[in-house]
Amino acid sequence: MKAMVLFSGGVDSTTCLAMAVKEYGAENVLALTISYGQKHKKEIEAAKQLVAYYGVEWKTLDLAPIFADSSCSLLVGSDEEIPEESYAEQLEKTGGKPVSTYVPFRNGLFLSSAASIALSNDCSVIYYGAHSDDAAAADKLAARVPECTHWHGTGRAVPADMELLRGQRPPLRSLRHLP
């Protein structure tokens, strides 16, 4: 069995990478790093070094054109400074409207792209590490969309969900917490 790790090079996804390598072996792990036009390049540089360290296969995907029209402060097309506050603190200032660091449907695009690439590479598990602000945003989404209730924390798609994507099983939740 093979595993894919949605791999930014940050702390959460590096934890997922280490867990996947421990469980499946480096030869059975595929790391996917996605560039989306972000201003910071440190994580992608770290990803390159970490995949070499762990000895796993590495693929990159450029989704920057999708976000070219976004005014998000995290992206190279924006002149805005990146705020230091958490999403929750930013939301207080905006009255609940999207914050300047919101990249429209970024994680949804990441996960659907990862699922497509995973299926094409015979991966039966996808590891996904989300930071706490993504979890907070997912909790707000989950209040409106019950299927998203497990899109927070460090998680992985369960093998049965990959069967769902292949059309072989009835719908299940996409992600679950790791112990």
HUURGI-V986478 format. One record per pair of residues at least 24 apart in sequence whose C-alpha atoms are under 10 Angstrom apart, sorted by sequence separation. I is the first residue (numbers start at 0). J is the second residue. D is the distance in Angstrom with one decimal. If there is no record, write none. Layout:
i=I j=J d=D
i=I j=J d=D
//
This chain:
i=0 j=24 d=9.8
i=1 j=25 d=9.5
i=2 j=26 d=9.8
i=3 j=27 d=8.5
i=4 j=28 d=7.3
i=5 j=29 d=8.7
i=6 j=30 d=5.7
i=7 j=31 d=7.9
i=8 j=32 d=7.8
i=127 j=151 d=9.3
i=128 j=152 d=6.5
i=129 j=153 d=5.5
i=146 j=170 d=9.8
i=148 j=172 d=8.2
i=149 j=173 d=7.1
i=150 j=174 d=5.7
i=151 j=175 d=8.1
i=152 j=176 d=6.4
i=153 j=177 d=6.5
i=154 j=178 d=9.1
i=1 j=26 d=8.4
i=2 j=27 d=6.3
i=3 j=28 d=5.7
i=4 j=29 d=6.2
i=5 j=30 d=6.1
i=6 j=31 d=5.3
i=7 j=32 d=5.4
i=25 j=50 d=9.5
i=28 j=53 d=9.6
i=29 j=54 d=9.9
i=30 j=55 d=6.9
i=31 j=56 d=8.7
i=32 j=57 d=7.6
i=33 j=58 d=8.6
i=34 j=59 d=7.4
i=35 j=60 d=8.5
i=36 j=61 d=8.1
i=127 j=152 d=8.6
i=128 j=153 d=4.1
i=129 j=154 d=7.8
i=146 j=171 d=8.6
i=147 j=172 d=7.6
i=148 j=173 d=9.1
i=149 j=174 d=5.2
i=150 j=175 d=7.2
i=151 j=176 d=7.6
i=152 j=177 d=8.4
i=153 j=178 d=9.4
i=1 j=27 d=4.6
i=2 j=28 d=4.9
i=3 j=29 d=4.7
i=4 j=30 d=4.8
i=5 j=31 d=5.0
i=6 j=32 d=4.9
i=7 j=33 d=6.9
i=28 j=54 d=9.1
i=29 j=55 d=6.1
i=30 j=56 d=6.2
i=31 j=57 d=6.0
i=32 j=58 d=6.4
i=33 j=59 d=5.7
i=34 j=60 d=6.2
i=35 j=61 d=6.1
i=36 j=62 d=7.4
i=37 j=63 d=8.0
i=71 j=97 d=9.7
i=72 j=98 d=9.1
i=73 j=99 d=7.9
i=74 j=100 d=8.6
i=127 j=153 d=6.1
i=128 j=154 d=6.0
i=146 j=172 d=6.2
i=147 j=173 d=7.7
i=148 j=174 d=8.5
i=149 j=175 d=5.2
i=150 j=176 d=8.5
i=0 j=27 d=7.0
i=1 j=28 d=5.8
i=2 j=29 d=6.3
i=3 j=30 d=5.7
i=4 j=31 d=6.1
i=5 j=32 d=6.3
i=6 j=33 d=7.6
i=7 j=34 d=8.6
i=26 j=53 d=9.7
i=28 j=55 d=5.8
i=29 j=56 d=4.9
i=30 j=57 d=4.8
i=31 j=58 d=4.9
i=32 j=59 d=4.8
i=33 j=60 d=4.8
i=34 j=61 d=4.8
i=35 j=62 d=4.7
i=36 j=63 d=4.5
i=71 j=98 d=8.3
i=72 j=99 d=5.4
i=73 j=100 d=5.6
i=74 j=101 d=9.9
i=106 j=133 d=8.6
i=126 j=153 d=7.9
i=127 j=154 d=5.3
i=128 j=155 d=8.0
i=145 j=172 d=9.5
i=146 j=173 d=7.7
i=147 j=174 d=8.3
i=148 j=175 d=8.9
i=149 j=176 d=7.0
i=0 j=28 d=9.2
i=1 j=29 d=7.7
i=2 j=30 d=8.5
i=3 j=31 d=7.1
i=4 j=32 d=8.6
i=5 j=33 d=8.0
i=25 j=53 d=6.6
i=26 j=54 d=7.6
i=27 j=55 d=7.7
i=28 j=56 d=6.6
i=29 j=57 d=5.8
i=30 j=58 d=6.3
i=31 j=59 d=5.6
i=32 j=60 d=6.4
i=33 j=61 d=5.9
i=34 j=62 d=5.9
i=35 j=63 d=4.0
i=36 j=64 d=7.8
i=71 j=99 d=5.2
i=72 j=100 d=5.3
i=73 j=101 d=8.0
i=74 j=102 d=8.3
i=126 j=154 d=6.0
i=127 j=155 d=5.5
i=146 j=174 d=9.6
i=24 j=53 d=9.6
i=25 j=54 d=6.0
i=26 j=55 d=6.2
i=27 j=56 d=8.4
i=28 j=57 d=8.8
i=29 j=58 d=7.4
i=30 j=59 d=8.4
i=31 j=60 d=7.4
i=32 j=61 d=8.7
i=33 j=62 d=6.9
i=34 j=63 d=6.3
i=35 j=64 d=7.7
i=36 j=65 d=9.1
i=37 j=66 d=9.6
i=70 j=99 d=7.6
i=71 j=100 d=5.4
i=72 j=101 d=8.0
i=73 j=102 d=7.7
i=125 j=154 d=8.5
i=126 j=155 d=4.1
i=127 j=156 d=7.8
i=24 j=54 d=9.6
i=25 j=55 d=5.1
i=26 j=56 d=7.6
i=33 j=63 d=9.0
i=34 j=64 d=10.0
i=35 j=65 d=7.8
i=36 j=66 d=7.2
i=69 j=99 d=10.0
i=70 j=100 d=9.0
i=71 j=101 d=6.0
i=72 j=102 d=8.7
i=125 j=155 d=5.3
i=126 j=156 d=6.4
i=24 j=55 d=8.8
i=25 j=56 d=8.1
i=35 j=66 d=6.9
i=36 j=67 d=7.7
i=70 j=101 d=9.1
i=71 j=102 d=6.0
i=106 j=137 d=9.8
i=124 j=155 d=6.8
i=125 j=156 d=5.0
i=126 j=157 d=9.0
i=8 j=40 d=10.0
i=9 j=41 d=8.8
i=10 j=42 d=9.2
i=13 j=45 d=9.6
i=17 j=49 d=9.8
i=35 j=67 d=8.9
i=69 j=101 d=9.3
i=70 j=102 d=8.6
i=71 j=103 d=8.5
i=124 j=156 d=5.6
i=125 j=157 d=7.5
i=8 j=41 d=8.2
i=9 j=42 d=5.7
i=13 j=46 d=8.2
i=16 j=49 d=9.1
i=20 j=53 d=7.6
i=69 j=102 d=7.4
i=70 j=103 d=9.9
i=123 j=156 d=8.5
i=124 j=157 d=5.9
i=125 j=158 d=8.3
i=7 j=41 d=9.6
i=8 j=42 d=4.7
i=9 j=43 d=8.5
i=12 j=46 d=9.4
i=16 j=50 d=8.7
i=20 j=54 d=9.2
i=37 j=71 d=9.4
i=38 j=72 d=8.5
i=39 j=73 d=7.9
i=69 j=103 d=7.8
i=123 j=157 d=7.9
i=124 j=158 d=5.3
i=7 j=42 d=5.9
i=8 j=43 d=5.8
i=20 j=55 d=8.1
i=37 j=72 d=9.0
i=38 j=73 d=5.8
i=39 j=74 d=8.5
i=101 j=136 d=9.8
i=123 j=158 d=5.2
i=124 j=159 d=8.8
i=125 j=160 d=9.6
i=6 j=42 d=9.3
i=7 j=43 d=6.2
i=8 j=44 d=7.6
i=9 j=45 d=7.6
i=13 j=49 d=7.8
i=17 j=53 d=7.8
i=37 j=73 d=5.6
i=38 j=74 d=5.2
i=39 j=75 d=8.6
i=66 j=102 d=7.7
i=122 j=158 d=8.9
i=123 j=159 d=8.2
i=124 j=160 d=8.3
i=125 j=161 d=8.6
i=6 j=43 d=8.9
i=7 j=44 d=9.4
i=8 j=45 d=5.2
i=9 j=46 d=7.6
i=13 j=50 d=9.4
i=16 j=53 d=8.4
i=36 j=73 d=8.3
i=37 j=74 d=4.4
i=38 j=75 d=4.9
i=66 j=103 d=7.7
i=123 j=160 d=8.4
i=124 j=161 d=7.0
i=7 j=45 d=8.4
i=8 j=46 d=4.0
i=35 j=73 d=9.8
i=36 j=74 d=5.4
i=37 j=75 d=5.8
i=38 j=76 d=8.6
i=65 j=103 d=9.6
i=66 j=104 d=9.7
i=123 j=161 d=5.7
i=7 j=46 d=6.3
i=8 j=47 d=7.8
i=16 j=55 d=9.2
i=35 j=74 d=7.8
i=36 j=75 d=5.9
i=37 j=76 d=8.9
i=38 j=77 d=8.9
i=66 j=105 d=8.8
i=122 j=161 d=8.2
i=123 j=162 d=8.0
i=6 j=46 d=7.1
i=7 j=47 d=9.7
i=8 j=48 d=8.7
i=9 j=49 d=9.9
i=35 j=75 d=9.4
i=36 j=76 d=8.0
i=37 j=77 d=9.9
i=65 j=105 d=9.6
i=121 j=161 d=9.7
i=8 j=49 d=7.2
i=8 j=50 d=8.8
i=114 j=156 d=9.2
i=6 j=49 d=9.8
i=38 j=81 d=9.3
i=62 j=105 d=9.3
i=65 j=108 d=9.6
i=107 j=150 d=10.0
i=118 j=161 d=7.5
i=6 j=50 d=9.3
i=106 j=150 d=9.6
i=117 j=161 d=8.6
i=118 j=162 d=9.4
i=86 j=131 d=9.4
i=87 j=132 d=7.7
i=62 j=108 d=8.6
i=85 j=131 d=9.2
i=86 j=132 d=5.9
i=110 j=156 d=9.7
i=114 j=160 d=9.8
i=115 j=161 d=9.9
i=118 j=164 d=8.1
i=62 j=109 d=8.8
i=85 j=132 d=6.7
i=86 j=133 d=8.4
i=114 j=161 d=7.8
i=118 j=165 d=7.8
i=127 j=174 d=8.5
i=87 j=135 d=7.7
i=125 j=173 d=9.9
i=126 j=174 d=8.9
i=127 j=175 d=9.8
i=128 j=176 d=9.9
i=60 j=109 d=9.5
i=86 j=135 d=7.9
i=87 j=136 d=8.7
i=115 j=164 d=8.7
i=125 j=174 d=8.9
i=126 j=175 d=9.9
i=127 j=176 d=10.0
i=128 j=177 d=10.0
i=62 j=112 d=9.6
i=85 j=135 d=9.9
i=86 j=136 d=7.9
i=114 j=164 d=7.9
i=115 j=165 d=10.0
i=6 j=57 d=9.2
i=126 j=177 d=9.5
i=6 j=58 d=9.6
i=7 j=59 d=10.0
i=60 j=112 d=8.8
i=3 j=56 d=9.6
i=4 j=57 d=9.6
i=5 j=58 d=10.0
i=6 j=59 d=9.4
i=60 j=113 d=9.5
i=3 j=57 d=9.7
i=60 j=116 d=9.9
i=58 j=116 d=9.4
i=110 j=173 d=9.7
i=37 j=102 d=9.6
i=35 j=102 d=9.2
i=35 j=105 d=8.2
i=35 j=109 d=9.4
i=33 j=108 d=10.0
i=34 j=109 d=9.8
i=33 j=109 d=7.3
i=32 j=109 d=9.3
i=31 j=109 d=9.5
i=33 j=112 d=9.3
i=33 j=113 d=9.3
i=31 j=112 d=9.6
i=32 j=113 d=9.4
i=31 j=113 d=7.3
i=30 j=113 d=9.7
i=31 j=116 d=8.7
i=31 j=117 d=9.2
i=29 j=116 d=9.8
i=30 j=117 d=9.9
i=29 j=117 d=8.3
i=29 j=120 d=8.5
i=29 j=122 d=8.1
i=27 j=121 d=9.9
i=28 j=122 d=8.2
i=27 j=122 d=8.4
i=30 j=125 d=9.6
i=28 j=124 d=9.6
i=29 j=125 d=9.4
i=30 j=126 d=9.4
i=28 j=125 d=9.8
i=5 j=109 d=7.8
i=5 j=110 d=7.8
i=19 j=124 d=9.2
i=19 j=125 d=9.2
i=5 j=112 d=9.7
i=19 j=126 d=7.5
i=5 j=113 d=6.8
i=18 j=126 d=8.9
i=4 j=113 d=8.4
i=5 j=114 d=9.7
i=3 j=113 d=7.8
i=15 j=125 d=9.6
i=16 j=126 d=7.7
i=3 j=114 d=8.8
i=15 j=126 d=6.1
i=16 j=127 d=9.2
i=5 j=117 d=9.9
i=14 j=126 d=9.8
i=15 j=127 d=6.8
i=16 j=128 d=9.3
i=3 j=116 d=8.8
i=4 j=117 d=9.2
i=14 j=127 d=9.7
i=15 j=128 d=6.3
i=3 j=117 d=6.2
i=12 j=126 d=8.0
i=13 j=127 d=9.9
i=14 j=128 d=7.8
i=2 j=117 d=7.9
i=3 j=118 d=9.7
i=12 j=127 d=6.6
i=13 j=128 d=8.3
i=1 j=117 d=8.9
i=11 j=127 d=8.3
i=12 j=128 d=4.8
i=3 j=120 d=8.8
i=11 j=128 d=4.9
i=12 j=129 d=7.6
i=2 j=120 d=9.3
i=3 j=121 d=9.3
i=4 j=122 d=9.8
i=10 j=128 d=8.6
i=11 j=129 d=6.4
i=12 j=130 d=9.2
i=1 j=120 d=8.3
i=2 j=121 d=8.4
i=3 j=122 d=6.0
i=9 j=128 d=9.1
i=10 j=129 d=9.7
i=11 j=130 d=6.7
i=1 j=121 d=6.6
i=2 j=122 d=4.9
i=3 j=123 d=7.9
i=4 j=124 d=8.4
i=5 j=125 d=7.1
i=6 j=126 d=8.6
i=7 j=127 d=9.7
i=9 j=129 d=9.9
i=10 j=130 d=8.8
i=11 j=131 d=9.9
i=0 j=121 d=7.9
i=1 j=122 d=4.5
i=2 j=123 d=6.0
i=3 j=124 d=6.1
i=4 j=125 d=5.6
i=5 j=126 d=6.1
i=6 j=127 d=7.7
i=7 j=128 d=9.1
i=9 j=130 d=9.5
i=0 j=122 d=6.8
i=1 j=123 d=5.9
i=2 j=124 d=4.8
i=3 j=125 d=4.7
i=4 j=126 d=4.6
i=5 j=127 d=5.4
i=6 j=128 d=8.2
i=0 j=123 d=6.5
i=1 j=124 d=6.9
i=2 j=125 d=5.9
i=3 j=126 d=6.2
i=4 j=127 d=6.3
i=5 j=128 d=7.6
i=0 j=124 d=8.3
i=1 j=125 d=9.2
i=2 j=126 d=7.4
i=3 j=127 d=8.8
i=4 j=128 d=8.7
i=5 j=129 d=9.9
i=19 j=155 d=9.8
i=15 j=153 d=7.5
i=14 j=153 d=8.7
i=15 j=154 d=8.2
i=15 j=155 d=8.6
i=11 j=152 d=9.1
i=12 j=153 d=8.2
i=11 j=153 d=7.0
i=12 j=154 d=9.9
i=11 j=154 d=9.9
i=5 j=155 d=9.6
i=4 j=155 d=8.6
i=3 j=155 d=9.4
i=2 j=155 d=9.7
i=3 j=156 d=9.7
i=2 j=156 d=9.8
i=2 j=158 d=9.5
i=0 j=158 d=9.6
i=15 j=177 d=9.6
//
